[in-house]
Amino acid sequence: MIVSTLIFCMLLGCTAGFLAGLLGIGGGLVIVPALVYLLPSLGIQAELVMPISLATSLACIMFTTISAAWAHHKNANIPWAIARKLMATIALGALIGAYIADALSSATLTIIFAFAVILLATYMLLSIRVVKVKPMPSDKIIEAIGLSTGTIASLMGISGGAILVPVLTYFSMSIRHAIGTATICGFVVATFGAMGFIITGIDQENLPEWSLGYIYLPALLGVVTTSSLFAPLGVKLAGKLPVRTLKKMFAAFLIVVAIKMIFK
């Protein structure tokens, strides 16, 4: 069973990494739904499926965003004066999100995730363009943005880039700096969110073998083994394929998956 899980998650890592590189979407939007459908077949209790999926997704993102964040730093794509303010409260928000997730039922977490995915996918589907209309807000508002982004992202098992990039570009930040900031903040979300899920799940009963808190280690190993290898392939093909059309098709697919999760 462990071997088959590793193989499935390696294939999942290929898909998540490729789509992340091709479409610029976070791997969590792929990893969480896939694990939600995989874990019950391993005999994992229904009440544990969603927190394990979220925690494992965040742990995967923690490993896969390291190299991207470093690359953005070397290319001077991260405005650290703003990024540091966001990172401090994003870390706190990610921990809060993990504790909230531990207190909610798996069914409630599924509904929260599904509705949030529908909103994000609708944004992608309609190709809404954010016009730069406002200057960067005060430090307090930046910190509030970080706190809310960290909490929501942790609750969804995603890096938060789909939230941060539109917000930062709305406040007149260049798309290059917005993506760089979102990448380093995504690493912070994943690290502190995963840490929170480890702490809250460490004394949880009936977790599967090879679990660290709510993180399911075989799935983590499978995904991270291949995702970083296939992300560059997606980036390479992005210039050759109709990415805008593919992104809309993928967004429509996400909406269908999310609706199915709600009514499952």
N, C-alpha and C positions, 0 to 999 in steps of 0.2 A: 504493500500500500504506500509506503514511504517513497519507493522508487517511482511508482506511477504518478504520485503527487509531484515529485521533482521534475519528471518529464513534462507533465502538463504545465507546470509553472515556468519551466524553461521556454516552452512555446508561448506562454502568456507574456513572458519577458520580451521575446522577439517581437510580438505584436505591439506591446506597449511602447517599447523603445522605438520601433519603426514609425508608429503613428506620432509619437512625441516629436521625432525629428522631422517628419513630413508635414504635419499639420500644426505644430507648435502647441499641442495640447498637453496637459499634465497626465502622467501615467496613471494617476489615481482614478481618473474617470473610466479607465479600462480595467484596472486591477481590482477595484472594489466589486463591481458587478460580477466579474468572473469568479472571484472567490466566494461570493454569496451563493453562486450556483454550484461551486465545487465542494465546499466544506460539508454540506449535509450528506453528500455521498461518502464522506469519510467517517460518518457516524457521529459527527460533532452536533451537540444539542442545538436546537433552533435558537434558543435564547443567547447562545454564545457566538453564533455565526456572524452577526453584524459587527460587534466589537472586535472580534478577531480579524475580520476583513479590513476594518478601518486601521487597526494597529499595524497589521502586516503591510498594508499599502504605504503608510507613513514611514515605516522602517525601510521599505524599498526605495522610496523617494529620497530618504536621507543619504543612501549610498549613491544613487544615480545622479544627484544634483551637485556632488562635490566637485567633479571635474568641470562641469559647466560653470559653476560659481567662480572657480579659480580662473577659468578662461576669460570670463567677463571682467574679473578684477585686473588681469594682465592687460586687457584691451581698454582699460579705463572706462568701462561701461557702467560702473557703479558709483553714483554720487554719494560718497560715504557720509557726508554731513546729514543728508536726509535718511539714508539707509539705516544708520545707527539708531535714529529716533524711532523708526518703524520696528527695527529688530527687537528692541527692548520690550515693547508692549506686545509684539507678535509672539514672543516666547511665552509671556504670561498668558496670552489668549489661547495658545496651543495647549498649555497645561490645563487651563479652565475647561477647554473643549473636551479633553480626555476625561476629566472628572465628571462633566455633565453626561458624556456618553456612558460612563460606568453607572450612572444613576438612572438612565432611561432604559426602557425595554427595547429588545431587538426590533420589534415591530415599529416602535416610534422612531428609532434610528433609521430604519429602512425608509419610512415615509419622509423624514427630513432630508435624507440623502437624495431620494428620488425627485422630490419637488425642487431641490436646489439644482440638480442636474438638468431638469426641464427648463429652469430659468436660464442657466448657463448655455445650454444647447440652443435654446430659442435665440439668445444673443448671437451665437455663432451662425445659426441658420439664416437670420435676417441680415447678417453682415452689417450690424449697426456700427456706424463710424462715430467715434467720439471727437467732437470738435474742441480744440484748445480754446477755452473761453475764460478761464480763471487763473490767477496767479497761485503759487503754492500757499496753502493755508498756514495758520499759526501752528506752533509746536504742539499745542494741546489737541488740535484737530488731527494732526499727523499721528499722534500717539493713539487717539481714539480709533483712527482708521486701522492702525496696526493691531490694536486689541480685538476689534471686531473681526478683522480678516483672520487673525490667528485662531480665534474661537470657531468661526464658521469652517475654516479649512480643516482644523483638527476633527471637527464633528463629521466632515465629509471624507476624511482620509485623503485629501489632496494637498498640493503645495500652496495653493492660494493665488497662483499667477493669473488665473482667469478672473480673479477679483481685482487684484492690484494693478495689473497693466491698464485696464480701462480707466480706473480711478486716477492713476498717476498721469496718464496722458490727458485726462480732462483738466488736471491742474497744471497744464502747460509743460510737462516733462517730455522730452523727446522719447520716441518709441524705443530707441537703442538703450537709453538710460533706464526707462521703465522696465524693460525686459531684464536688464542686468540687476536692477534692484529687486525685482520679483524673484529672480533666481536665488540670490543670497537669502532673501526672506523665506523662500520656499525651503531652503536647507534648515533654517531656524525652526520653521513650523514643524517640519518632519522630525527634527531631532528632539525638540521639547514635547511634541505631541506623542511620539513613540515612547519617550521617557515616562510621560504621564500614564500611558496605557500599560507600561511595565509595572509601575507602582500600584495602579488600581487593580491590576489583574493578578498580582503576585500571590495573593491568598485566595484566588477564585477557585472553587471546586469544579471538578469535571472537565478541566481543560485537557486537550489532547496531549499526548507525549511530545516531547521536543518543543515545548512552548516556553517562552520567556515572558511572563505576564500574559498579555493577550496576543503577543506576537508569535505566529506559527512559523518556526524556524525553517522547516523544509520548503514552505512556499516562498519565504524570503530568499533563501539560497537559490532556488530555481529561477526566480524572476531577475535577481541582480546579476546572475551569471551571464545572461544573454541580453538584457535590455540595453546595457551600455555599448554592446557590440553592434546592435542594430540601429541605434539612434543616428550614427553618422550616415548609414545607408539611406535613411529617410531624408536627412538633410541634403544628401547628394541628389536624390531623385526629385526634391522639391522644385528644382529649377526646370525639370523636364515634364512634369505632370501638371494637369489642371487642378492645382491645389485648392482654389476657391470652390470649385464644383465638388471636389472630394470632401472638403470640410463641411459643406452643406449636407452632403449625403451622410457623413458620419454624425453630424448633429441630429439629423432626422432619426438615425439608428439609435442614438442615445436616448432620444425622447421615447421611442417605442420600448426600449429596455427599461427605462425608468417607470413608465406606465405599467408595464408588466410586473415590475417589482412591487408596485403599490397594490395591485389586485391579486398578487400571488397568494 
